[in-house]
Amino acid sequence: MAGFEARNFDVPDETRSPERTTVETVTVGGAKVGRATFQPGWRWSECIKPVVGTDDCRAHHLGVLLSGVIHVAHADGSEGDINPGDVYSIEPGHDAWVVGDDVAVGVEFDATTVGTYGKG
């Protein structure tokens, strides 16, 4: 349909499933968008680091958190929580983890990160 396109994460182009993680991607309007679901107990340094092999997360994240809470600890010493409804930008050089017992779900818009996150 010219001028309009809609996609649903229930029918993703790709799904990746590292430990305690599900990343679903869709391409819409020529842009990659990702939905990341992190289970309680998820921590980047334990679940994603073994897949990508870097000391910390080297991806830039630009997104919005829909549910759960994620704590980010950056190599520069800055840290804080991302809460439901927060729009966030996280620069490369960080660890992150789910806080508490709720599943964390976020939608990300950085095409480079969406295309490669959780891939070896």
C-alpha positions in Angstrom: 0.0 0.0 0.0 1.6 3.3 -1.1 2.3 5.8 1.7 1.3 3.4 4.5 2.9 0.4 6.1 2.3 -1.3 9.5 4.1 -4.3 11.0 3.4 -6.3 14.1 6.0 -7.8 16.4 3.8 -10.9 16.6 5.1 -11.6 13.0 8.8 -10.6 13.2 11.3 -10.6 10.4 13.8 -12.2 12.8 13.8 -13.5 16.4 17.0 -14.0 18.5 17.0 -15.8 21.8 20.1 -15.5 23.9 19.8 -16.6 27.5 16.8 -14.9 29.3 16.4 -12.6 26.2 14.1 -12.4 23.2 14.7 -9.9 20.5 12.2 -9.6 17.7 12.8 -7.3 14.7 10.6 -5.8 12.0 11.4 -3.5 9.1 8.9 -0.8 8.5 9.3 2.2 6.2 12.8 1.0 5.5 13.8 1.2 9.2 14.6 -1.7 11.6 12.8 -1.6 14.9 13.3 -4.1 17.7 11.4 -5.3 20.7 13.5 -6.7 23.4 12.1 -8.8 26.2 14.3 -9.5 29.3 13.3 -12.1 31.9 13.9 -11.5 35.6 17.5 -12.4 36.4 18.7 -11.0 33.0 22.0 -9.2 33.1 24.0 -8.1 30.0 27.3 -9.3 31.4 25.9 -12.8 32.0 23.5 -13.3 29.1 24.8 -11.3 26.2 28.5 -11.0 26.8 29.1 -14.7 26.1 27.4 -14.2 22.7 29.2 -11.0 21.6 32.5 -11.5 23.4 33.1 -7.9 24.5 33.8 -6.7 28.0 30.8 -4.4 28.1 27.9 -3.6 25.8 29.3 -1.7 22.7 25.9 -0.9 21.3 24.0 2.5 21.4 20.5 2.0 22.6 17.7 4.5 21.7 14.2 3.3 22.8 11.3 3.3 25.2 10.7 0.9 28.1 7.2 -0.5 28.1 7.4 -2.6 31.3 9.7 -3.7 34.0 12.8 -1.8 35.3 16.3 -1.9 33.9 19.3 -0.6 35.8 22.2 0.7 33.7 25.8 1.1 35.0 28.0 2.9 32.5 31.8 2.7 32.3 32.0 6.5 32.9 30.5 6.0 36.4 27.0 7.2 35.5 24.1 4.9 36.4 20.4 4.8 36.9 17.1 3.0 36.4 15.0 3.0 33.3 11.3 2.8 34.3 8.1 2.0 32.2 7.4 4.9 29.9 11.0 6.3 30.0 12.5 7.1 26.6 16.2 6.4 26.8 19.6 6.8 25.1 22.4 4.6 26.4 25.9 5.1 24.9 28.3 2.2 24.4 30.3 1.0 27.4 27.8 -0.3 29.9 26.3 -3.2 31.8 22.6 -3.5 32.5 20.2 -5.8 34.4 16.6 -6.3 35.2 15.6 -5.0 38.6 13.1 -7.1 40.5 10.8 -9.9 39.4 9.0 -8.2 36.5 9.7 -8.9 32.8 11.3 -5.8 31.1 10.1 -5.0 27.6 11.6 -2.2 25.5 11.3 -1.1 21.9 14.5 0.2 20.2 15.0 2.4 17.2 18.7 2.5 16.6 18.9 0.5 13.3 22.5 -0.6 13.9 21.8 -2.0 17.3 18.5 -3.6 16.3 20.2 -5.3 13.4 23.0 -6.8 15.5 22.0 -7.0 19.2 22.4 -10.5 20.7 24.2 -11.9 17.6 27.7 -13.4 17.8 
